[in-house]
């Protein structure tokens, strides 16, 4: 499969500039620059317009830019030239009067620096122009995500097969990260969440020193990052000891909520409608106040991208979107259950990209002797 068509991506973005009321756009978000150019470094901006497209960087990346972005003009500044000054010179040369900037990625300090150097250029805040394009993945991106899912699934297989009662949450995390790398990942897609018992009740917990044997509930939220920068995002709960009726009940409620929500995903459906399906099931079971986050989100070059499933989301599913579906119930001081899978929206429905078993009986794990 051939690689991404960066030129076509930039052309699509350029076509959106007129409706945004700008003559050109300054891109500073690292993931957006990578999406549009293939450049994998940092501290590099992209100035884009119908007349001129140019990368602004520094001497550290001169050779890398030639290798990764051979079709683009590059302006390389040295240490004596601030980024704002170099950018202003490029914009003036391109004769841009109204320059859009990424309001979600530009700090007040950076904006002030640009304004000081562009006194005759109108700076216009924009939001989500590139992120909107990134919502729908092309065939190449989908293959990268499939690869990331496979790396993650193979990694958790190693963890499950080697689980020992004396392991700490950190031990499990490091084993998982090493396993995913051994299967081709450049690293984890994000810091894996490994929670035992009460730690599992913290949706974004950090792996600590609790032993796996300190509680029968072990929650792992993990993903892999491919060398191309694309990610996966999964969560499973494993039971390693005596299971109470409450634990089984909570697990089965979360699983039902997840499966009913996934079944409703198809083009034209509003994200908040799918969120409501899962939220209603959890609320009807008496756990509504223990599910406070959104049902899921888009992902790709970043682990959280702009497709969001929440009670507030007016977004509508489109073919090519990839989202997580991850309802949870978190009982403070006791345990938490979250089940998460990666879902592709297809032309006539959806495809579940992840295949780690999720039924209650599948969650029961025996320690390595």
N, C-alpha and C positions, 0 to 999 in steps of 0.2 A: 504494500500500500504506500503510495506517495505521501510525502509530508504535507503540512498545512500550507495553504495558499495565503501567505501574509498580504500580498498585494491586493487580493480580492477583499480581504478583511478591511484593509485600510480604505478601499474604494467605497465599501458599504458605509463606513463611518463618515467619510467625506460627504456622502449624499445626505447625511442627517444634519450637517452643519447649518444649512440655510434655515431649516425649521427651528434650529436652536438660536438663531439670530446672531451668528458669529461668522467671521471671515476665515478664521483658523482656530485650531484647538491645540493647546499645550497639554500634553499628557505626562503626568509625573508619577502615577501609581505604577509600581513595579510590575504587577501582574498584567496590567493593561498594556504597558510597553512591551512586555514579553509576548502577549497575545497578538500584537500587531506587527512585531518585527522578528521575533525569535531570539532576541537578545536575553541572555540569562544572568547578566550582571546587575549591579545596582547603581545608584547615583547618576542615572542617565535619563534624560527627558526626550520626548518626541514632539516635534512641532509639525503639525499636519494641516494642509490646506489644499484646495483644488489646484493651486499654482505650484506649491512647493511642499515637499515632505523631507524632513531632515532630523537626524539624531544629534543631540547635544550631549557630549560626555567629556571625559578627561583622559589624560595620557595613560592612565592605568589600563584602560580598555581599548586602546587604539588597535592592537593586534586582534583582540577578541572580536571586536566589531567587524573587522574585515572578514573574519572567518564566519561569523554567525549572520551578518547582515550585508552580504556582498552587493546587493541591489540597491542599497540606500546611501544617500549622501550623508556624511558625518562631519560635524564640527567639533574638533578636539581642542579644548581649552587647557592651558597650563595652570600651575598653582597661583600665578599672579593675577588670574582673571576669575572673579567670582561667577558662579553659575548664573545669577540674575543678569549680570552684565553681558555674558556671552549670549544668553537667551534674547535679551533686548536687541542686540546687534543682528541676530538672525531674523527676528520678527520685523525689524525695520527694513532689512534688505528684501524681505518677502512682501513688503508694502501691505501689511495687515493692519487694518484700522480697529477692528473689533476682535479681540483675542479671547476665546473661551479658555477657562482653566478648570481643572477638576476640583471642585469645592470639597469633595470628600477626601482628597489626598493632599491638599495644600494647607499648611499651617498659617496662622496669622503672621508669624515672623517671615515666612517665605513670601507670602503675598505682599507684605510691606516692602520687602526687598525688590520684588518685581515692579511694584508701583513706583518706587523711587527711580528706577531705571527706564520706565516706560511712560513718562509723563504725557506724551501725546497719543498714547495708545489706550483705548478703552478696554479694560479687563472685565470680562463677563463671567460670572460663576455658572458652571454647568454641573449636572449631577446624573450619573448613570448612563451616559451615552454609550460608552464601550461595554459597560456591564450588561446593558440590554442585549447587545450583540452576543455576549458570552453565554447568555441564558440557554440558547439553542446550540447544541454541539453538532459539529460535522462528523463525518464517518471516521476521520482520523482521530479526532478527540474521543469518540466513543470507544475506539479500540484501545486507546491509552487508559481510559477508565476501566475497561474490562480487564486489562492487564493489572491495574492497581488492585482491583477486587480479587483477582486470582492470587496475587502476591500476599495480600492480607489473609485470605482464607488458608493458604498453605502455612502461613506463620502461626495462625491460631491453632492449626492442627498440631504443630510441634508443641505449643504450650499445653494443650489438652493432654497430649500423650505423655508429657514429662512432669505433670503437676505433682508436687510433693508437699506434705503438710508443713514442713519447716521453711518453705519459701515465704519470703515477704512480698508485699505488693510490689516493691521495687524490683525484686528478683524476677517476678513474672514479667514486669514491664521490659526489663533488659533482655530477657530470654526472647520475648516477642519481637523486639526491635532487631536483635541479631538474626533471628530466623527469617524475618522479612527481607533483610539485606542479603541473606544467603540465597534467596529465591529471586534476586534481581532488583529489589527495590533500592533506590538511592537513600532511603531512610523511611521513618514513619511519616505518615501524612500530617501528623500533629502529635503532640505529646500524649501517648496512650493514657487513658484513664483506667486505673486498676483499683477497684474498691472492694474491700472485705467488710461484710456486715454494715456497721454504721457509716463507713466511708462510702459504701454503695448508695447511700441515701443522699449524697452530695452530687448533683448532676455534673459538675465540672471539678471533681476531686483530683488531687495530685497523689500519685502512688507514694505510700509511706512505708512504715515499718511493721504494720500489722501482719501477723502470720496468716497464711491461707487457712490454717486450721482454727483460727480464732472465731470463725463464724461459718455456718454452712453456705452462706451466700457470697458468691464472687462475681462481681460485675466487671466486664472488660469492654471498653469503648476504644476502638483502634482503627487504623487505616494505614495503607502503604502509599508512598510517593514513588512514581516511576521516574526514570532518568529524564523523561520529557517534562516533568513537573506536574503531572496530573495525579489526582489522589482518589482514595476510596475512604468510606466512613461506615463502620459497622459497630454494633453493640450486641453482646450476648451476656446472659446471666447463667452461671453454672452453680449447681448445688453439690457440695462436697461432703455433706454430713446429714444429720437428721433434719428432715424437712417438716416444718409445722404446717397445719392446715392453712394458716394465714399466708405463709409463703407461697403455697401452691395456688391459693385463691388469687393472690395479687398477680402472680405470674400469668395465670390463665386469663384474667381480665385484661392485662396489658397485651397479651398475644391476640385476643379477640379484637381489641381495639385496633391493633396494627393491621391485622388481616382484613378487617372490614374496610378500613381506610384505603389500603392498597387496592382493593377490589374496585373502588370508586374512581380511581385515577384514569382519566382519558382526556383527549383534547376537548377543549371547550368548557371543562368543569372548573369552577373557581377554587382556588387553593383553600380559602376559608371554609368552603363547603366540606372538603375532605377533612380538614382539621376538626370541624364540628362533629363529624361522624365518630371519630376516635374519642373526642372530649366527652361526648354524650354517653358513650358506653362506660367510660371510667366514672363519670359523675353518677350514672344510674346504679353503679355498683357501690356507691358510697365513698369513693376516693377522689372526688372532684377537686378538693382543695390541695391534694397532693400531686397534682399535675399542673405545673405553672408555666412551663415553657411551650413554645410553638411545636407543632407536630413534625416539622422537618424543614429542610433548606436545600437549595442548590449547591453544587460543588463542582470542582474541576481543577483549574490552576490554583484556586484557593479552597480551603475546606469549608468556608461559608461564603456562598455567592448569592446573587440577588433574588432568586426564586425563593419565596418564603411561604410556608404554610402556618398560618396563625389566625386567630379570630379577626384580625385587622387587615388581612391580605386580600386585596381585590384582584390579584394576578390570576390569569387564566392559563391553564395548562396548554402547551403547544408541543407538537411532535419534536423530539430531539432534546427536550429538557430532561435533565437527570437530577433527581431529588432523593433525599433521605426520608424515610418514614420511621419515626422514633418516639412513640408514646412512652410514658414512664409513670410510675407511682413511687414516691419517695417518702418513706415513713421515718421521720427524724429520730436518730438514736437507735434505730432498729436495723433497717435494710432498705434497699431500693431495687426496683426492677425496671430496666429499659430494654426494649428489643428494637433493633435498628437494621434496616436493609436499604439497599441502593436500588432505585427504581428508574427505569427509562420510560418516558412517555412515547408511545408509538403512534402511528397514524390511526389505528383503530382501538387503542387501549393502552396497555402498558406491558413492560417486561421486567421481571425481578432479576436483577443482575447478580445478586449474591445468593449463595446456596448453602451456607452453613446451617445445619439443621436447627430448627427453632421450636419444635414441639416440646411439651413439658418433659416427657421421658428422655428426650435428647439432651436436656440440660443437666441430667444427673451424671456426675463424673466420679470415677474412682481414682484415688491417688496411685501414682507409680510406686510399686512396692520397694 
